[in-house]
Amino acid sequence: MPRFVVLTHDHPSWHWDFMLEISGALRTWRLDADPCSRGPIQATLLPLHRLEYLEYEGPVSGGRGEVYRWDRGVYDVLDETPHRIVVKLVGVLLRGVVEVEARGDETWFCFAADD
């Protein structure tokens, strides 16, 4: 199964990086709130990241702060279109369905925990 990781990142301000392993890279979104938060979270699609971030913690090159692993695990794609992906996460902290959807100029992250 493909892997995922959620990193905390302190640059330029505190946020979470949600990363999905896909085709030899990490598809990455910046989340402006804790991934366990209720309701939709503003997300920003970032460029693909290197697979090393699945295991890496520490300083980011170019003086762009530091990252720390918040959660990791595996996932299964439930649905995917050009503007939406729905995955089932099985992580240490996150267990449930995540939907990331682009709506116009905005992108939203929604997490529904398993009961």
N, C-alpha and C positions, 0 to 999 in steps of 0.2 A: 504494500500500500504506500502511496506517496505520503511524505511527511509535511508537517506544518510547524511553525514556531511563532511565538509572540515575544517580541523584545520590548523592553522599556528603553526609551532613548531620551536623553536630556538636552538635545540640541535641535533647533534653536530654542524650543521650549519643551517641557515635559510632554511626551506622547507615547503611544504604543505603535509598534510596527507589526502588522499581521502579514505573515509570509506563507505562501503555499508553494511547495515543490511542484514544478511543472516544466517538462521538456528541458531538463538540465540546468534550470535556473529557479529563482524564487520570485514569483509574482507577489508584489508587495503593495500594501495600503498603509497609509499613516492614519491612525485612529486618534481622535482628540479626547477620548474618554476611555475609562477602564472597559475592556471588552465584556465584562460581566454586567455592565450597567443595563438598567431597564430602558426599553425604547430604542429608537434608532440613534446611531452615533454617526456624526459627520466623518467621512473617510475621504482620503485623497490617494488616487492611484499614483504610485511612484515608479521610476524605472525598475527594470528587472535587477535583482541583486544576486550575488554569487552564492552558491550552495554552502560555502563556508559559514555563512551566518546561521545555519542550522545548529552549529555547535559553538560558535564564537561568542565570547563576552569580553568586553574591554574597550579600549579607545578606538574611535573611528578615524580613518585617515583624513588628512586635511584639517585637523583641529575641529572636527564636527561632533565633539562630545564623546560620550560612552554609551554602550548598549549592554543590557543585562537580560538574560533569558527569564521570561516571566512564566511561560508555559511552552510545552512541546508535545507532539504526539503524531498521530496518523489521521488521515482523512479519506473520505470517499465522496466523489462528485455525485450529487443527486440530480442536478440540472444545470445546464450551462447554455447561455446564448451570448451574443457579442456584448451585451450590456448588463448581464446578470450571471452570477454564479451562486449555486446553493450547494453547500458541502456539509457532511456529517463529520464532526470532529470527535476524536477519542484522544483526549489529552489528560494531563494530570489535573488541571483546574477546569478546563473547558471540555464539556461533554454535551454535545447537542448539535443542533442545526444552525448554521451561519448562512445568512444571505447577504451578499454584497451586490448592490444594484445602482447603476448610474441612471439618474433621472434628470434629463436636461444637462445643466452645467454642474449639478451636484451629484455626489456619490454617498450612499448610505450603507452602513454596516448594521445588521440586526442579528442578535444572538438569542436563541431559544434553548434554554437548558433542558436536559433530560429530567424528567420527574423521577 
